[in-house]
Amino acid sequence: MHSCLILSCLLQMDWRTVHDESIPWGALPYIAFTFLIVGTLVRFFYFERNWTTKSSEFLEKKQLRIANPLFHFGLLCVIGG
């Protein structure tokens, strides 16, 4: 009895919708991760002079001295729940 009910539900399901919804959640994270790794390697090997540990001096602006730590604290609060 239950198997007939499950089979009838499966036959009525629109499989295109299921497949279309699984593409963004199934493939896009892997594509984004691949871009991250490839982009990092390209920047490291082809733009070596730009790869530095020097400060970009964005914290030297007066407004960002206060706003930047508050922004990151807010992010930690949102992510942490």
N, C-alpha and C positions, 0 to 999 in steps of 0.2 A: 504494500500500500504506500509506504513512504517513498520507495524508490520510484514509483509512478509519479508521485507528486513532484519529486526532485527533477525527474526527467522532463516533465511538462514545463516546469519553471525554466530549465535550461534551454528548452526548445523555443520558448517565448522571449528569451533574453536577446537584446540587440547587441551582438558581439562587436559591431563597429564602435559603439559608444565605449565599451569596456576597453577596447584596444586603443582608441584615441585618448582616453584619459590616462592610460598607463604609460604612454610615450613620454610626457613631460616628467612624470615622477620616476620613471624607470631609466630613461636614457640621458636626460639633461644633466643630472648630477655627475655622471661619468664624463660627459662632454666638457663640463665646466672644470672638472679636476684635470682633464687632459690639457685644456688651455692653460691652466695654472702652471702645470709642470713644464710644458713646452715653452710658454712665454718666459718663465724664469730661466730656463736653460739658454734660450736665444739671447736674452738680455745679458746673461753672464758671459757667454762666449763671444758675442758680436759687439757688445757695448761695454767692454771691460772698464773703460775710463769713467763711466758713470756709476760703477758699482763701488760705493764708498760707505764708510761709517760716519762720515762727517755729518753734522747737524744741517738740516735744511733751513734752520733759523725761523721756522714758523712759530716757535714758542716765544720768540723775542718780542712779538707784538703784544702790547699791553692787554688788549681785549682777550687774546687767546690764552694768556697766562692763567686766567680764572676760568674761562669757558671750557678749555680742553679737559682739565681733570674732572670738572662737573659733568661734561658730556660722557666721558668714559665711566664715571661712577653710575650715571643714569643707565648706560648700556648694561653694566653688570647687574644692576637692580632688575632691569627688565628681563635679562636672560636668566638670572638666578631665581626669579619669581618672587 
